[in-house]
Amino acid sequence: MNKLLEWTGVSTAILYSLFVSFNIGLEFFGFSLLFISAILIGLWSYNLNHKGILFLQLFYGIAGIIGMIRWFGSS
């Protein structure tokens, strides 16, 4: 289960970065993936007691939420 959380979280983070950097109108979806990635990697880091990574995921999750809110605000 931990491998699934880890690699699904990594994959969604990679897709997030590509969607946002290509600037092709998928920013909201990208920020949604960032939020999902933060949850998945957060669960992984909690399960394996990686407190620093867990703390980092809190801020990535917040960044994903802010990105989604700002995207709606600018639409």
TORVEX-299813 format. One record per atom (N, C-alpha, C, O): residue number from 1; residue in one letter; atom name; x, y, z. Coordinates in steps of 0.05 Angstrom, whole numbers, always signed. Example, Ala and Ser with C-alpha at 12.3 -4.5 7.8 and 13.67 -1.06 7.14 Angstrom:
<node pos="1" code="a" site="N" X="+264" Y="-114" Z="+156"/>
<node pos="1" code="a" site="CA" X="+246" Y="-90" Z="+156"/>
<node pos="1" code="a" site="C" X="+264" Y="-66" Z="+156"/>
<node pos="1" code="a" site="O" X="+285" Y="-66" Z="+169"/>
<node pos="2" code="s" site="N" X="+257" Y="-45" Z="+142"/>
<node pos="2" code="s" site="CA" X="+273" Y="-21" Z="+143"/>
<node pos="2" code="s" site="C" X="+258" Y="+1" Z="+157"/>
<node pos="2" code="s" site="O" X="+268" Y="+23" Z="+161"/>
END
This chain:
<node pos="1" code="m" site="N" X="+16" Y="-24" Z="+0"/>
<node pos="1" code="m" site="CA" X="+0" Y="+0" Z="+0"/>
<node pos="1" code="m" site="C" X="+17" Y="+25" Z="+0"/>
<node pos="1" code="m" site="O" X="+11" Y="+45" Z="-13"/>
<node pos="2" code="n" site="N" X="+39" Y="+24" Z="+15"/>
<node pos="2" code="n" site="CA" X="+57" Y="+48" Z="+16"/>
<node pos="2" code="n" site="C" X="+69" Y="+54" Z="-11"/>
<node pos="2" code="n" site="O" X="+72" Y="+78" Z="-18"/>
<node pos="3" code="k" site="N" X="+76" Y="+34" Z="-26"/>
<node pos="3" code="k" site="CA" X="+88" Y="+39" Z="-53"/>
<node pos="3" code="k" site="C" X="+67" Y="+52" Z="-71"/>
<node pos="3" code="k" site="O" X="+73" Y="+69" Z="-86"/>
<node pos="4" code="l" site="N" X="+42" Y="+43" Z="-69"/>
<node pos="4" code="l" site="CA" X="+21" Y="+55" Z="-85"/>
<node pos="4" code="l" site="C" X="+17" Y="+84" Z="-78"/>
<node pos="4" code="l" site="O" X="+14" Y="+101" Z="-96"/>
<node pos="5" code="l" site="N" X="+16" Y="+91" Z="-52"/>
<node pos="5" code="l" site="CA" X="+13" Y="+118" Z="-44"/>
<node pos="5" code="l" site="C" X="+37" Y="+135" Z="-54"/>
<node pos="5" code="l" site="O" X="+33" Y="+157" Z="-65"/>
<node pos="6" code="e" site="N" X="+61" Y="+125" Z="-50"/>
<node pos="6" code="e" site="CA" X="+85" Y="+139" Z="-58"/>
<node pos="6" code="e" site="C" X="+85" Y="+145" Z="-88"/>
<node pos="6" code="e" site="O" X="+88" Y="+168" Z="-96"/>
<node pos="7" code="w" site="N" X="+81" Y="+124" Z="-104"/>
<node pos="7" code="w" site="CA" X="+85" Y="+128" Z="-133"/>
<node pos="7" code="w" site="C" X="+61" Y="+142" Z="-147"/>
<node pos="7" code="w" site="O" X="+64" Y="+155" Z="-167"/>
<node pos="8" code="t" site="N" X="+37" Y="+138" Z="-136"/>
<node pos="8" code="t" site="CA" X="+14" Y="+153" Z="-146"/>
<node pos="8" code="t" site="C" X="+17" Y="+182" Z="-139"/>
<node pos="8" code="t" site="O" X="+10" Y="+200" Z="-155"/>
<node pos="9" code="g" site="N" X="+26" Y="+188" Z="-115"/>
<node pos="9" code="g" site="CA" X="+32" Y="+216" Z="-107"/>
<node pos="9" code="g" site="C" X="+53" Y="+229" Z="-124"/>
<node pos="9" code="g" site="O" X="+50" Y="+252" Z="-132"/>
<node pos="10" code="v" site="N" X="+74" Y="+214" Z="-130"/>
<node pos="10" code="v" site="CA" X="+95" Y="+225" Z="-147"/>
<node pos="10" code="v" site="C" X="+85" Y="+230" Z="-176"/>
<node pos="10" code="v" site="O" X="+90" Y="+251" Z="-187"/>
<node pos="11" code="s" site="N" X="+70" Y="+211" Z="-186"/>
<node pos="11" code="s" site="CA" X="+59" Y="+214" Z="-213"/>
<node pos="11" code="s" site="C" X="+40" Y="+238" Z="-216"/>
<node pos="11" code="s" site="O" X="+42" Y="+252" Z="-235"/>
<node pos="12" code="t" site="N" X="+23" Y="+242" Z="-196"/>
<node pos="12" code="t" site="CA" X="+4" Y="+264" Z="-197"/>
<node pos="12" code="t" site="C" X="+20" Y="+291" Z="-195"/>
<node pos="12" code="t" site="O" X="+12" Y="+311" Z="-207"/>
<node pos="13" code="a" site="N" X="+41" Y="+291" Z="-179"/>
<node pos="13" code="a" site="CA" X="+57" Y="+315" Z="-176"/>
<node pos="13" code="a" site="C" X="+71" Y="+322" Z="-203"/>
<node pos="13" code="a" site="O" X="+73" Y="+345" Z="-210"/>
<node pos="14" code="i" site="N" X="+81" Y="+302" Z="-216"/>
<node pos="14" code="i" site="CA" X="+94" Y="+306" Z="-243"/>
<node pos="14" code="i" site="C" X="+74" Y="+317" Z="-262"/>
<node pos="14" code="i" site="O" X="+80" Y="+336" Z="-277"/>
<node pos="15" code="l" site="N" X="+50" Y="+305" Z="-264"/>
<node pos="15" code="l" site="CA" X="+30" Y="+315" Z="-282"/>
<node pos="15" code="l" site="C" X="+22" Y="+344" Z="-275"/>
<node pos="15" code="l" site="O" X="+18" Y="+360" Z="-293"/>
<node pos="16" code="y" site="N" X="+19" Y="+350" Z="-249"/>
<node pos="16" code="y" site="CA" X="+13" Y="+377" Z="-241"/>
<node pos="16" code="y" site="C" X="+33" Y="+397" Z="-252"/>
<node pos="16" code="y" site="O" X="+26" Y="+417" Z="-264"/>
<node pos="17" code="s" site="N" X="+59" Y="+391" Z="-249"/>
<node pos="17" code="s" site="CA" X="+80" Y="+409" Z="-258"/>
<node pos="17" code="s" site="C" X="+79" Y="+413" Z="-288"/>
<node pos="17" code="s" site="O" X="+84" Y="+435" Z="-298"/>
<node pos="18" code="l" site="N" X="+73" Y="+392" Z="-303"/>
<node pos="18" code="l" site="CA" X="+72" Y="+394" Z="-332"/>
<node pos="18" code="l" site="C" X="+48" Y="+410" Z="-341"/>
<node pos="18" code="l" site="O" X="+50" Y="+428" Z="-358"/>
<node pos="19" code="f" site="N" X="+25" Y="+405" Z="-329"/>
<node pos="19" code="f" site="CA" X="+0" Y="+419" Z="-336"/>
<node pos="19" code="f" site="C" X="+3" Y="+449" Z="-331"/>
<node pos="19" code="f" site="O" X="-6" Y="+465" Z="-347"/>
<node pos="20" code="v" site="N" X="+14" Y="+456" Z="-309"/>
<node pos="20" code="v" site="CA" X="+17" Y="+485" Z="-302"/>
<node pos="20" code="v" site="C" X="+39" Y="+498" Z="-320"/>
<node pos="20" code="v" site="O" X="+35" Y="+520" Z="-329"/>
<node pos="21" code="s" site="N" X="+61" Y="+484" Z="-324"/>
<node pos="21" code="s" site="CA" X="+83" Y="+497" Z="-339"/>
<node pos="21" code="s" site="C" X="+77" Y="+499" Z="-369"/>
<node pos="21" code="s" site="O" X="+87" Y="+517" Z="-382"/>
<node pos="22" code="f" site="N" X="+60" Y="+481" Z="-380"/>
<node pos="22" code="f" site="CA" X="+53" Y="+483" Z="-408"/>
<node pos="22" code="f" site="C" X="+34" Y="+506" Z="-414"/>
<node pos="22" code="f" site="O" X="+32" Y="+515" Z="-437"/>
<node pos="23" code="n" site="N" X="+20" Y="+516" Z="-393"/>
<node pos="23" code="n" site="CA" X="+2" Y="+538" Z="-396"/>
<node pos="23" code="n" site="C" X="-18" Y="+534" Z="-419"/>
<node pos="23" code="n" site="O" X="-20" Y="+551" Z="-437"/>
<node pos="24" code="i" site="N" X="-32" Y="+512" Z="-418"/>
<node pos="24" code="i" site="CA" X="-51" Y="+504" Z="-439"/>
<node pos="24" code="i" site="C" X="-80" Y="+504" Z="-429"/>
<node pos="24" code="i" site="O" X="-97" Y="+491" Z="-442"/>
<node pos="25" code="g" site="N" X="-85" Y="+517" Z="-407"/>
<node pos="25" code="g" site="CA" X="-112" Y="+518" Z="-396"/>
<node pos="25" code="g" site="C" X="-119" Y="+495" Z="-377"/>
<node pos="25" code="g" site="O" X="-142" Y="+493" Z="-370"/>
<node pos="26" code="l" site="N" X="-100" Y="+480" Z="-369"/>
<node pos="26" code="l" site="CA" X="-105" Y="+458" Z="-350"/>
<node pos="26" code="l" site="C" X="-96" Y="+464" Z="-322"/>
<node pos="26" code="l" site="O" X="-90" Y="+446" Z="-306"/>
<node pos="27" code="e" site="N" X="-93" Y="+490" Z="-316"/>
<node pos="27" code="e" site="CA" X="-83" Y="+498" Z="-290"/>
<node pos="27" code="e" site="C" X="-100" Y="+488" Z="-267"/>
<node pos="27" code="e" site="O" X="-89" Y="+478" Z="-247"/>
<node pos="28" code="f" site="N" X="-126" Y="+491" Z="-269"/>
<node pos="28" code="f" site="CA" X="-144" Y="+482" Z="-247"/>
<node pos="28" code="f" site="C" X="-140" Y="+452" Z="-243"/>
<node pos="28" code="f" site="O" X="-138" Y="+443" Z="-220"/>
<node pos="29" code="f" site="N" X="-140" Y="+437" Z="-264"/>
<node pos="29" code="f" site="CA" X="-136" Y="+408" Z="-262"/>
<node pos="29" code="f" site="C" X="-108" Y="+402" Z="-250"/>
<node pos="29" code="f" site="O" X="-106" Y="+384" Z="-233"/>
<node pos="30" code="g" site="N" X="-88" Y="+417" Z="-258"/>
<node pos="30" code="g" site="CA" X="-61" Y="+414" Z="-247"/>
<node pos="30" code="g" site="C" X="-61" Y="+419" Z="-217"/>
<node pos="30" code="g" site="O" X="-49" Y="+403" Z="-202"/>
<node pos="31" code="f" site="N" X="-73" Y="+441" Z="-208"/>
<node pos="31" code="f" site="CA" X="-74" Y="+447" Z="-179"/>
<node pos="31" code="f" site="C" X="-90" Y="+425" Z="-164"/>
<node pos="31" code="f" site="O" X="-84" Y="+420" Z="-141"/>
<node pos="32" code="s" site="N" X="-110" Y="+414" Z="-177"/>
<node pos="32" code="s" site="CA" X="-125" Y="+392" Z="-164"/>
<node pos="32" code="s" site="C" X="-106" Y="+368" Z="-160"/>
<node pos="32" code="s" site="O" X="-107" Y="+354" Z="-140"/>
<node pos="33" code="l" site="N" X="-90" Y="+363" Z="-181"/>
<node pos="33" code="l" site="CA" X="-71" Y="+341" Z="-178"/>
<node pos="33" code="l" site="C" X="-50" Y="+346" Z="-157"/>
<node pos="33" code="l" site="O" X="-41" Y="+328" Z="-143"/>
<node pos="34" code="l" site="N" X="-41" Y="+371" Z="-154"/>
<node pos="34" code="l" site="CA" X="-23" Y="+378" Z="-132"/>
<node pos="34" code="l" site="C" X="-35" Y="+372" Z="-105"/>
<node pos="34" code="l" site="O" X="-22" Y="+361" Z="-88"/>
<node pos="35" code="f" site="N" X="-60" Y="+379" Z="-102"/>
<node pos="35" code="f" site="CA" X="-74" Y="+374" Z="-77"/>
<node pos="35" code="f" site="C" X="-76" Y="+344" Z="-71"/>
<node pos="35" code="f" site="O" X="-71" Y="+334" Z="-49"/>
<node pos="36" code="i" site="N" X="-84" Y="+328" Z="-92"/>
<node pos="36" code="i" site="CA" X="-85" Y="+299" Z="-89"/>
<node pos="36" code="i" site="C" X="-58" Y="+287" Z="-83"/>
<node pos="36" code="i" site="O" X="-56" Y="+270" Z="-66"/>
<node pos="37" code="s" site="N" X="-38" Y="+297" Z="-97"/>
<node pos="37" code="s" site="CA" X="-10" Y="+288" Z="-92"/>
<node pos="37" code="s" site="C" X="-2" Y="+293" Z="-63"/>
<node pos="37" code="s" site="O" X="+10" Y="+276" Z="-50"/>
<node pos="38" code="a" site="N" X="-9" Y="+317" Z="-52"/>
<node pos="38" code="a" site="CA" X="-2" Y="+323" Z="-25"/>
<node pos="38" code="a" site="C" X="-16" Y="+304" Z="-5"/>
<node pos="38" code="a" site="O" X="-4" Y="+296" Z="+15"/>
<node pos="39" code="i" site="N" X="-40" Y="+297" Z="-11"/>
<node pos="39" code="i" site="CA" X="-55" Y="+278" Z="+7"/>
<node pos="39" code="i" site="C" X="-41" Y="+251" Z="+5"/>
<node pos="39" code="i" site="O" X="-36" Y="+239" Z="+26"/>
<node pos="40" code="l" site="N" X="-36" Y="+241" Z="-19"/>
<node pos="40" code="l" site="CA" X="-24" Y="+214" Z="-22"/>
<node pos="40" code="l" site="C" X="+4" Y="+213" Z="-9"/>
<node pos="40" code="l" site="O" X="+10" Y="+194" Z="+6"/>
<node pos="41" code="i" site="N" X="+21" Y="+232" Z="-15"/>
<node pos="41" code="i" site="CA" X="+48" Y="+231" Z="-4"/>
<node pos="41" code="i" site="C" X="+47" Y="+237" Z="+26"/>
<node pos="41" code="i" site="O" X="+63" Y="+227" Z="+41"/>
<node pos="42" code="g" site="N" X="+28" Y="+253" Z="+34"/>
<node pos="42" code="g" site="CA" X="+24" Y="+258" Z="+63"/>
<node pos="42" code="g" site="C" X="+17" Y="+232" Z="+78"/>
<node pos="42" code="g" site="O" X="+28" Y="+227" Z="+99"/>
<node pos="43" code="l" site="N" X="-1" Y="+217" Z="+66"/>
<node pos="43" code="l" site="CA" X="-8" Y="+191" Z="+79"/>
<node pos="43" code="l" site="C" X="+16" Y="+172" Z="+79"/>
<node pos="43" code="l" site="O" X="+21" Y="+158" Z="+99"/>
<node pos="44" code="w" site="N" X="+31" Y="+171" Z="+57"/>
<node pos="44" code="w" site="CA" X="+55" Y="+155" Z="+55"/>
<node pos="44" code="w" site="C" X="+75" Y="+163" Z="+77"/>
<node pos="44" code="w" site="O" X="+85" Y="+146" Z="+91"/>
<node pos="45" code="s" site="N" X="+80" Y="+189" Z="+79"/>
<node pos="45" code="s" site="CA" X="+100" Y="+198" Z="+98"/>
<node pos="45" code="s" site="C" X="+90" Y="+194" Z="+127"/>
<node pos="45" code="s" site="O" X="+106" Y="+189" Z="+145"/>
<node pos="46" code="y" site="N" X="+64" Y="+196" Z="+132"/>
<node pos="46" code="y" site="CA" X="+53" Y="+191" Z="+159"/>
<node pos="46" code="y" site="C" X="+57" Y="+162" Z="+166"/>
<node pos="46" code="y" site="O" X="+66" Y="+155" Z="+188"/>
<node pos="47" code="n" site="N" X="+51" Y="+144" Z="+147"/>
<node pos="47" code="n" site="CA" X="+54" Y="+115" Z="+152"/>
<node pos="47" code="n" site="C" X="+82" Y="+107" Z="+158"/>
<node pos="47" code="n" site="O" X="+87" Y="+90" Z="+175"/>
<node pos="48" code="l" site="N" X="+101" Y="+121" Z="+145"/>
<node pos="48" code="l" site="CA" X="+130" Y="+114" Z="+149"/>
<node pos="48" code="l" site="C" X="+144" Y="+133" Z="+168"/>
<node pos="48" code="l" site="O" X="+169" Y="+131" Z="+171"/>
<node pos="49" code="n" site="N" X="+129" Y="+150" Z="+181"/>
<node pos="49" code="n" site="CA" X="+140" Y="+169" Z="+201"/>
<node pos="49" code="n" site="C" X="+161" Y="+188" Z="+190"/>
<node pos="49" code="n" site="O" X="+182" Y="+193" Z="+203"/>
<node pos="50" code="h" site="N" X="+156" Y="+198" Z="+166"/>
<node pos="50" code="h" site="CA" X="+174" Y="+218" Z="+154"/>
<node pos="50" code="h" site="C" X="+161" Y="+246" Z="+160"/>
<node pos="50" code="h" site="O" X="+146" Y="+256" Z="+143"/>
<node pos="51" code="k" site="N" X="+167" Y="+257" Z="+183"/>
<node pos="51" code="k" site="CA" X="+154" Y="+281" Z="+192"/>
<node pos="51" code="k" site="C" X="+160" Y="+305" Z="+175"/>
<node pos="51" code="k" site="O" X="+143" Y="+322" Z="+170"/>
<node pos="52" code="g" site="N" X="+185" Y="+307" Z="+165"/>
<node pos="52" code="g" site="CA" X="+192" Y="+330" Z="+148"/>
<node pos="52" code="g" site="C" X="+176" Y="+330" Z="+122"/>
<node pos="52" code="g" site="O" X="+167" Y="+351" Z="+113"/>
<node pos="53" code="i" site="N" X="+174" Y="+307" Z="+110"/>
<node pos="53" code="i" site="CA" X="+159" Y="+305" Z="+84"/>
<node pos="53" code="i" site="C" X="+129" Y="+310" Z="+90"/>
<node pos="53" code="i" site="O" X="+116" Y="+323" Z="+74"/>
<node pos="54" code="l" site="N" X="+119" Y="+300" Z="+112"/>
<node pos="54" code="l" site="CA" X="+91" Y="+305" Z="+119"/>
<node pos="54" code="l" site="C" X="+86" Y="+334" Z="+122"/>
<node pos="54" code="l" site="O" X="+65" Y="+345" Z="+113"/>
<node pos="55" code="f" site="N" X="+104" Y="+349" Z="+136"/>
<node pos="55" code="f" site="CA" X="+101" Y="+377" Z="+140"/>
<node pos="55" code="f" site="C" X="+101" Y="+392" Z="+113"/>
<node pos="55" code="f" site="O" X="+86" Y="+410" Z="+108"/>
<node pos="56" code="l" site="N" X="+119" Y="+384" Z="+95"/>
<node pos="56" code="l" site="CA" X="+121" Y="+395" Z="+68"/>
<node pos="56" code="l" site="C" X="+95" Y="+391" Z="+53"/>
<node pos="56" code="l" site="O" X="+86" Y="+410" Z="+39"/>
<node pos="57" code="q" site="N" X="+82" Y="+368" Z="+55"/>
<node pos="57" code="q" site="CA" X="+58" Y="+362" Z="+41"/>
<node pos="57" code="q" site="C" X="+35" Y="+380" Z="+50"/>
<node pos="57" code="q" site="O" X="+16" Y="+386" Z="+35"/>
<node pos="58" code="l" site="N" X="+35" Y="+388" Z="+76"/>
<node pos="58" code="l" site="CA" X="+16" Y="+407" Z="+86"/>
<node pos="58" code="l" site="C" X="+16" Y="+433" Z="+69"/>
<node pos="58" code="l" site="O" X="-5" Y="+443" Z="+61"/>
<node pos="59" code="f" site="N" X="+40" Y="+443" Z="+64"/>
<node pos="59" code="f" site="CA" X="+43" Y="+467" Z="+49"/>
<node pos="59" code="f" site="C" X="+36" Y="+463" Z="+19"/>
<node pos="59" code="f" site="O" X="+25" Y="+481" Z="+6"/>
<node pos="60" code="y" site="N" X="+43" Y="+440" Z="+8"/>
<node pos="60" code="y" site="CA" X="+36" Y="+434" Z="-20"/>
<node pos="60" code="y" site="C" X="+5" Y="+433" Z="-23"/>
<node pos="60" code="y" site="O" X="-6" Y="+442" Z="-42"/>
<node pos="61" code="g" site="N" X="-8" Y="+420" Z="-3"/>
<node pos="61" code="g" site="CA" X="-37" Y="+419" Z="-3"/>
<node pos="61" code="g" site="C" X="-49" Y="+447" Z="-2"/>
<node pos="61" code="g" site="O" X="-68" Y="+452" Z="-17"/>
<node pos="62" code="i" site="N" X="-39" Y="+464" Z="+15"/>
<node pos="62" code="i" site="CA" X="-49" Y="+491" Z="+17"/>
<node pos="62" code="i" site="C" X="-44" Y="+506" Z="-10"/>
<node pos="62" code="i" site="O" X="-61" Y="+521" Z="-19"/>
<node pos="63" code="a" site="N" X="-20" Y="+502" Z="-22"/>
<node pos="63" code="a" site="CA" X="-14" Y="+515" Z="-47"/>
<node pos="63" code="a" site="C" X="-34" Y="+505" Z="-69"/>
<node pos="63" code="a" site="O" X="-42" Y="+521" Z="-86"/>
<node pos="64" code="g" site="N" X="-41" Y="+480" Z="-69"/>
<node pos="64" code="g" site="CA" X="-61" Y="+469" Z="-88"/>
<node pos="64" code="g" site="C" X="-88" Y="+483" Z="-84"/>
<node pos="64" code="g" site="O" X="-101" Y="+490" Z="-104"/>
<node pos="65" code="i" site="N" X="-96" Y="+486" Z="-59"/>
<node pos="65" code="i" site="CA" X="-122" Y="+499" Z="-54"/>
<node pos="65" code="i" site="C" X="-121" Y="+528" Z="-63"/>
<node pos="65" code="i" site="O" X="-140" Y="+538" Z="-75"/>
<node pos="66" code="i" site="N" X="-100" Y="+542" Z="-56"/>
<node pos="66" code="i" site="CA" X="-97" Y="+570" Z="-64"/>
<node pos="66" code="i" site="C" X="-98" Y="+572" Z="-94"/>
<node pos="66" code="i" site="O" X="-111" Y="+590" Z="-105"/>
<node pos="67" code="g" site="N" X="-84" Y="+555" Z="-108"/>
<node pos="67" code="g" site="CA" X="-83" Y="+555" Z="-137"/>
<node pos="67" code="g" site="C" X="-111" Y="+551" Z="-149"/>
<node pos="67" code="g" site="O" X="-118" Y="+565" Z="-169"/>
<node pos="68" code="m" site="N" X="-126" Y="+533" Z="-138"/>
<node pos="68" code="m" site="CA" X="-153" Y="+528" Z="-148"/>
<node pos="68" code="m" site="C" X="-171" Y="+552" Z="-143"/>
<node pos="68" code="m" site="O" X="-187" Y="+560" Z="-160"/>
<node pos="69" code="i" site="N" X="-169" Y="+564" Z="-119"/>
<node pos="69" code="i" site="CA" X="-185" Y="+587" Z="-113"/>
<node pos="69" code="i" site="C" X="-178" Y="+611" Z="-131"/>
<node pos="69" code="i" site="O" X="-196" Y="+624" Z="-141"/>
<node pos="70" code="r" site="N" X="-153" Y="+616" Z="-135"/>
<node pos="70" code="r" site="CA" X="-144" Y="+638" Z="-151"/>
<node pos="70" code="r" site="C" X="-151" Y="+634" Z="-181"/>
<node pos="70" code="r" site="O" X="-158" Y="+653" Z="-195"/>
<node pos="71" code="w" site="N" X="-151" Y="+609" Z="-190"/>
<node pos="71" code="w" site="CA" X="-158" Y="+603" Z="-217"/>
<node pos="71" code="w" site="C" X="-188" Y="+610" Z="-222"/>
<node pos="71" code="w" site="O" X="-195" Y="+621" Z="-242"/>
<node pos="72" code="f" site="N" X="-205" Y="+603" Z="-202"/>
<node pos="72" code="f" site="CA" X="-234" Y="+610" Z="-205"/>
<node pos="72" code="f" site="C" X="-237" Y="+640" Z="-203"/>
<node pos="72" code="f" site="O" X="-255" Y="+650" Z="-217"/>
<node pos="73" code="g" site="N" X="-221" Y="+653" Z="-187"/>
<node pos="73" code="g" site="CA" X="-224" Y="+682" Z="-184"/>
<node pos="73" code="g" site="C" X="-216" Y="+697" Z="-209"/>
<node pos="73" code="g" site="O" X="-226" Y="+719" Z="-214"/>
<node pos="74" code="s" site="N" X="-198" Y="+686" Z="-225"/>
<node pos="74" code="s" site="CA" X="-189" Y="+700" Z="-249"/>
<node pos="74" code="s" site="C" X="-205" Y="+692" Z="-274"/>
<node pos="74" code="s" site="O" X="-202" Y="+703" Z="-295"/>
<node pos="75" code="s" site="N" X="-223" Y="+672" Z="-271"/>
<node pos="75" code="s" site="CA" X="-239" Y="+663" Z="-294"/>
<node pos="75" code="s" site="C" X="-262" Y="+681" Z="-300"/>
<node pos="75" code="s" site="O" X="-277" Y="+676" Z="-319"/>
END
